Amino acid sequence: MKIKRLRRYTRAKYPRGTYRRSRKSPVGQTAKGGLISLLIVALTEACDGVGVTGPPPVIPEMVTENEARQVINQVFLENAVALQQDFPLVFKWAQGSLAFDVDGFNETLGVGFEYVNPDGESPSLSQEFRTALDAAEEDDGPYIEIVESAVWEPNYGAAMELQILAFIEKLRGMGII
């Protein structure tokens, strides 16, 4: 590279051409951005509202504890087993003991039921507790049937009745009732 000495310098030389600043009006910019926004909103609203853009799924209505108790108590009464409601029971097993209220219990027979609420606040949800109850049924009891919460439908009581009748038949076979 060679450096040449300038002989004369009178004014700066700039590249030739016409350069203008682009001045877009705020109204034009808003109209362009607004058109795109309007298009996005129109496409979104055109969806039928199902799927990702739709409302969250509706949780099915569950059978309340009172409804379940009425059905279960009726089956026990039809089979000559009177249950005391909300019976305080202290259940002991190898890992310890648990005091809770059984939804229905006959103290003389040692027979009862526990309805598991859909909110899951029942002590019968733990697997250790269920295993201990099954082991107690092999021995001297108590014999407690755990009834899971059910989705409300027109014939929800039929499934509960069948479960309780099977439990009662099992107890009859063991000679408890």
N, C-alpha and C positions, 0 to 999 in steps of 0.2 A: 504494500500500500504506500502510495506516495502522497505526500502532503504538498499541496500547491498553495502558494501564497496568493492572497486576493490582491488584485491590483486596485480595484475601485469598489467601494461599497457605499451605495447611496441609500438604498432602502431594501428592506427584507423582501425576499421573493417567496411567495406562497404558491402552492399548487393551484393550477387554474381550474375553475369550475364554479358552479353555483351551489351554495350550501344554504339551506334555509332550515330553521327550526320548525318542527312540526307542531303546530298549535291546534290541538283538538279541543273543541269546546266541551265544557262540562256536561252540557245537555246531550251531546253526541256520545260521550263516554257512558253516561247513565243509561241512555237508550240502548246501547250495545250490551252492557252488563245486565240491564233489566230484561232484555229479550232472552238472554241465556237463562237467567233465573226463572223467568216466566215459563220457558220451555221445560226446565227441570221440574218445577212444581206441577205443570200440566201432566207430565209423564208419570210422576209419582201419584197424583190423584187419579190417574186412569186405571191404576191397579185395582183389583177387586177387593183388596183388604184381607186376603187370606194368605197365610204363610208368615214370612218374616215380618212383613209390614202390618199384619193383622193383630188383633187383640191377643193377650195371653190366653192359654187354654183355661177353661173353667174347671175348677176342682169339683168332682162329683159330690153330691150331697150324701153325707154319711148317715147311717142309722144312729139315732141318739141312744144314749145309755138307757133312758127310761123306756123307749120303744123296745129295745132288746130285752130289758128286764121283764116287761109285760109278757112277751112271747115265751121266754124261758121259764118264768114262774108258772105260767099256765100249763106248760108241758110237765113240769114237776108235780103240780097239783093233780093233773089228770092221772098221774102214776102214783098217787098217794104218798108224796114226799112233800112235807111242808117245810119251807125255807124261811129262815129269819134274814131280813134284809140288813145289809151293812154290818155283818158280824165281825167283831174284832178277833183276829186270829194271830197267834204267834207261831210261826212255822220254823222249826229247827231242823237243820241239816248239818252235814260235816263241815262246811265252810263257816257256819255261824247260824244266826237266827234272823228272822225278819218279821216284824209286826206290821200287819196291814189289815184293812177292812175288806173282807170277801163280800162280793155283791149279794150273794145268797148262800146260806149255809144251814144245814141241819146238824146240830151238835150231837144228837144221840146216834145218828148214822155216820157222821163224819163225812158227809157228802155236800158238795156245793159247786158254785160256778163263779168265775171271774170274767167279766166282759172287759176286753181291752179297748180302751178309748182310742179314737183316731189321733188324738193329740199326744199319745204315748206317755202319759203320766202314771201309768199303772206299774207297780213293781213286778208284775208278771212278765214284763217284756224281756228281762235279762235271761240269757240262755242258761246260766247256772241255776236260776230259780226254776225254770221249766224242767231241767234235768233232775233237780232235787224233787220236784213234784212227781215226776214219772217214777223215780226210785221209791218214793213214799207210797205210791199205789201198789208197788210190789210187796210192801210190808203191811203195816197196819193202818195206813192212811195218814193224813186226810185225803179224800178222793175229790179233787177239785178239777172241774173241766174248764179249760181256758177257751173262751169264745172270742174269736178275732172280730174286729170291727168290720162292718159290711157296708157296701154302697147301697143306698136306698133305691129300691125298685118295687113295683107293685106286689111281688110275692117274696119279699126278703125274709119273711117269717118262716117260709117252708124250709129253707136251708138250715136255719137255726133249729127248727123243730127236729129235723133229721139228725143233726149233730147231737142234740140233747137226748133224743131217743136211743141213738147208738150208745151213748154214754150210760144211760140207764140200763140198757140190755147188757152191757159189759158188767155193770155192777150186780145185776141179777145173776149173771153167770158165775160171778165170784162169790155169790151168797151174801152180799152186803145188804141188798134190799129184799 
